C-alpha cells in the first residue's frame, strides 16, 4: 500500500517525513497538483459498478485502490504550472483529482473539507472554547464603536489578521501587533479587524498533534524582551525551543478539538501566562514542524510517517464504514 503526498517540490518539511517512510520500506508517491496536466496524469473508470483509478507521477503508476493514506501537506493550485493555465482548467483538474481521491478508502491528513473549514479563525476560537481550552477575550468587527468599547474594557490589546496568514505568504502576512492606547479605530469600518486581549506571556508553546500523539515545545520569553514584540514568528532567536510536557487538561482539550475539527494533524499555538495557563491562539491544520524538530529533537517527522503508514482499522462487526471513505475516518 502506497502513501500519497500532495505538496510542492521544495517542501523540505515533507522531505523529513519521506526519509522515514523510505527507511521503513513504505512506497511513496509525491507530486504537486500544480503539475497537472504536465508531469502528472490521472485516469478513472466507472464501469459495471466498479471504480478503477490511476495516478502517474515521477515515472510511477499507482492505483488509487492501493493508496493507504493521503497527506495533503502544502499542495499548489491544480494545473497552475501548465503552459496556458486558466481558471477553467484549475477547476476541472481539482474536481478530477480530489473527487477521485475522495472515492478511495485512504486515510487523510487532513481531509480537504475538514482542512478548509479549519482555516477559519472565528470557527477555531469557538471550537477551542467549546473544548475547554482557554481563549483570550476576542473581538472581530467592522464597527469602530464596538472596537472602541472593547478597548475600554480591555486596554491592553493586540491586533492580528482574521485569516492568520503566515509570514511566508506575502503580501498578506501581517504580524500580530500591540494596539496603542490612543488608537483611532475608524479604519475598522474598511475591513474585518481581530482584536484580542494581550496575554502577558512567559513563554510561547507550539504543540504538534499527530493523531493521538502530542509533542509540545516551549520557547521562554526573554526577560529583556521588548513588550511590543508579541509575535513569536518575528521574534529574535534569543531563547531556544525546548520539549515540554502537555498539561492533562490541555491534552484533553486538544483531543476534543481534533475530534470536533475532524483533523489528524494540527499545529497548535498557545501563550503561557505567569500562572502557567496555556491560552489558545490558533491551530494551523498544515503548520510547519521542522524548526521545532531541529531545535528539540522531538520525532515529529517519524510520528507522521508512522501515522501515514499505519493501515486504517477495520470497522467492528455491525459497524458501517463511511460510504466512500471520507472525513469521519481521519482520526482513526
Protein Blocks (a to p, Z undefined) as FASTA:
>chain_A
ZZdddddfklmklmmmmmmmmmnopacddddfklpcklbccddddeehiacddddeehia
cdfklpfbdcdfbdcdehklgfbdcfklmmmmmmmmmmmmmmpcbdcdddfklmmmmmpm
klmmmmmmmnopacddddddfbfklmmmmmmmmmbacdddfklpafklcckbccdddddf
klcfklmmnoccddddddddfbdcddddehjbccdddddddfkbcfklmbfklmcckbcc
ddddddfklmmmmmmmmmmnopabdcddddddfkopacdfbdcfkbcfklmmmmnopakk
lmmmmmmmpccddddehiacdehiajklmmZZ
